[in-house]
């Protein structure tokens, strides 16, 4: 005689667990969670796009300043990538859900991909500078949402990321200046 399965002791099956809500305890209301999570998820999508573009340009750098630009973009890529986990975890901490796939990133990204076979070094630096400027604007918009919701923790993280991004913009600007344009 076959034994009957004891499902009560094993807990819910996989299908039931997939439908279970991720109800993180939070002090924020549903509208605040929706707005801040939405802003952070779009920001996270852009951060992934900027990371990949920075690494793409790092891998495909050429020319007389190869070593300097190659190392600069490697450092910047690492800094950008290091933001990703903190952004996603902040979304979860406030009660939201975050990105799940490359397709999800593609649906939310505002920064444009660059799939060109060749981009000259000055074009790379200029494009990354413009993307970082756009990223700062997006960060400030999310910061405004945080201020409205009194989410000081997310606002504080954003302030640090804004500072890092402004430094990247500065370095990209200075590295991309032509010789004899007032620099030493």
C-alpha positions as CSV (number, residue, x, y, z in Angstrom):
1,X,0.0,0.0,0.0
2,X,1.4,3.4,-1.0
3,X,2.0,6.0,1.6
4,X,-0.1,9.2,1.4
5,X,2.0,12.3,1.0
6,X,2.2,14.4,4.1
7,X,1.9,17.9,2.5
8,X,0.9,19.6,5.7
9,X,4.4,19.3,7.2
10,X,6.2,20.5,4.1
11,X,4.5,23.9,3.9
12,X,3.2,25.6,0.8
13,X,4.1,24.3,-2.7
14,X,6.1,26.3,-5.2
15,X,3.1,27.7,-7.0
16,X,1.7,29.1,-3.7
17,X,5.1,30.5,-2.7
18,X,5.4,32.4,-6.0
19,X,2.1,34.1,-5.3
20,X,3.0,35.1,-1.7
21,X,3.4,38.9,-1.3
22,X,6.6,40.4,-0.3
23,X,5.1,42.4,2.5
24,X,8.1,44.2,4.0
25,X,7.2,46.1,7.2
26,X,7.5,49.8,6.5
27,X,6.4,53.2,7.8
28,X,5.6,54.4,4.3
29,X,2.1,54.5,2.7
30,X,1.4,52.6,-0.5
31,X,1.6,55.7,-2.6
32,X,5.0,56.7,-1.2
33,X,6.2,53.1,-1.7
34,X,4.9,53.2,-5.3
35,X,6.5,56.6,-6.1
36,X,9.9,56.1,-4.4
37,X,10.2,52.5,-5.6
38,X,9.3,53.5,-9.1
39,X,11.8,56.3,-9.1
40,X,14.5,54.1,-7.7
41,X,13.8,51.3,-10.1
42,X,14.0,53.6,-13.1
43,X,17.2,55.0,-11.6
44,X,18.6,51.4,-11.2
45,X,17.8,50.6,-14.8
46,X,19.7,53.7,-15.9
47,X,22.6,52.8,-13.6
48,X,22.9,49.3,-15.2
49,X,22.8,50.9,-18.7
50,X,25.5,53.4,-17.7
51,X,27.6,50.7,-16.1
52,X,27.5,48.6,-19.3
53,X,28.1,51.6,-21.6
54,X,31.1,52.6,-19.4
55,X,32.5,49.1,-19.5
56,X,31.8,48.9,-23.3
57,X,33.8,52.1,-23.8
58,X,36.5,50.8,-21.4
59,X,36.9,47.6,-23.5
60,X,36.9,49.4,-26.8
61,X,39.1,52.4,-25.9
62,X,41.8,53.3,-28.4
63,X,44.3,56.0,-29.2
64,X,47.2,57.8,-27.6
65,X,45.5,58.3,-24.2
66,X,44.4,54.6,-24.1
67,X,45.9,53.7,-20.8
68,X,44.6,56.8,-18.9
69,X,41.1,56.6,-20.4
70,X,41.0,52.8,-20.0
71,X,41.8,53.0,-16.3
72,X,39.5,56.0,-15.7
73,X,36.5,54.1,-17.2
74,X,37.4,51.0,-15.3
75,X,37.3,53.0,-12.0
76,X,34.1,54.7,-13.0
77,X,32.5,51.4,-14.0
78,X,33.3,49.9,-10.6
79,X,31.9,53.0,-8.8
80,X,28.7,52.8,-10.9
81,X,28.2,49.1,-10.4
82,X,28.7,49.5,-6.6
83,X,25.5,51.5,-6.5
84,X,23.3,48.8,-7.9
85,X,22.9,46.6,-4.8
86,X,22.3,49.6,-2.5
87,X,19.6,50.9,-4.8
88,X,17.8,47.6,-5.2
89,X,18.0,46.9,-1.4
90,X,16.7,50.3,-0.6
91,X,13.6,49.5,-2.8
92,X,13.1,46.3,-0.8
93,X,13.6,48.0,2.6
94,X,10.8,50.5,2.0
95,X,8.4,47.8,0.9
96,X,8.8,47.8,-2.9
97,X,10.0,45.2,-5.4
98,X,12.8,45.8,-7.8
99,X,14.2,44.8,-11.1
100,X,14.0,41.2,-12.2
101,X,15.5,40.9,-15.6
102,X,17.4,42.5,-18.5
103,X,13.9,43.0,-20.1
104,X,12.7,44.9,-17.1
105,X,15.8,47.1,-17.3
106,X,15.1,47.7,-21.0
107,X,11.5,48.7,-20.3
108,X,12.5,51.3,-17.6
109,X,15.8,52.7,-18.9
110,X,15.9,56.3,-20.1
111,X,19.6,56.4,-21.0
112,X,20.3,55.2,-24.5
113,X,22.4,52.2,-25.4
114,X,25.4,52.7,-27.7
115,X,25.8,49.7,-30.1
116,X,28.1,51.5,-32.5
117,X,31.0,49.4,-33.9
118,X,33.4,52.3,-33.3
119,X,33.2,55.5,-31.1
120,X,36.3,57.8,-31.0
121,X,37.7,58.4,-27.5
122,X,36.4,62.0,-27.3
123,X,32.9,60.9,-28.3
124,X,33.0,58.2,-25.6
125,X,34.0,60.7,-22.9
126,X,31.4,63.2,-24.1
127,X,28.6,60.6,-24.2
128,X,29.4,59.3,-20.8
129,X,29.5,62.9,-19.4
130,X,26.1,63.6,-20.8
131,X,24.7,60.3,-19.5
132,X,26.1,61.1,-16.0
133,X,24.5,64.6,-16.2
134,X,21.1,62.9,-17.0
135,X,21.6,60.5,-14.1
136,X,22.2,63.4,-11.7
137,X,18.9,65.0,-12.9
138,X,17.1,61.7,-12.3
139,X,18.7,61.3,-8.8
140,X,17.5,64.8,-7.9
141,X,14.0,64.0,-9.1
142,X,13.9,60.9,-6.8
143,X,15.4,63.0,-4.0
144,X,12.4,65.4,-4.3
145,X,10.1,62.4,-3.9
146,X,12.0,61.3,-0.8
147,X,11.8,64.8,0.7
148,X,8.0,64.8,0.2
149,X,7.7,61.4,1.9
150,X,10.3,62.3,4.6
151,X,12.5,59.4,3.5
152,X,15.7,60.7,4.9
153,X,17.6,57.4,4.4
154,X,17.0,57.2,0.7
155,X,17.7,60.9,0.4
156,X,21.0,60.5,2.2
157,X,22.1,57.7,-0.2
158,X,21.1,59.8,-3.2
159,X,23.1,62.7,-1.9
160,X,26.2,60.5,-1.8
161,X,25.5,59.1,-5.3
162,X,25.0,62.6,-6.6
163,X,28.4,63.6,-5.3
164,X,30.0,60.6,-6.9
165,X,28.3,61.2,-10.2
166,X,29.3,64.9,-10.2
167,X,32.9,63.8,-9.7
168,X,32.6,61.4,-12.7
169,X,31.2,64.3,-14.7
170,X,34.1,66.5,-13.7
171,X,36.7,63.9,-14.6
172,X,35.1,63.1,-17.9
173,X,35.0,66.8,-18.7
174,X,38.6,67.4,-17.8
175,X,39.8,64.3,-19.6
176,X,37.9,65.2,-22.7
177,X,39.3,68.8,-23.0
178,X,41.4,69.3,-26.1
179,X,45.1,70.3,-25.5
180,X,45.6,74.0,-25.3
181,X,42.1,74.8,-24.1
182,X,43.2,76.4,-20.9
183,X,44.4,73.3,-19.1
184,X,48.0,72.7,-18.1
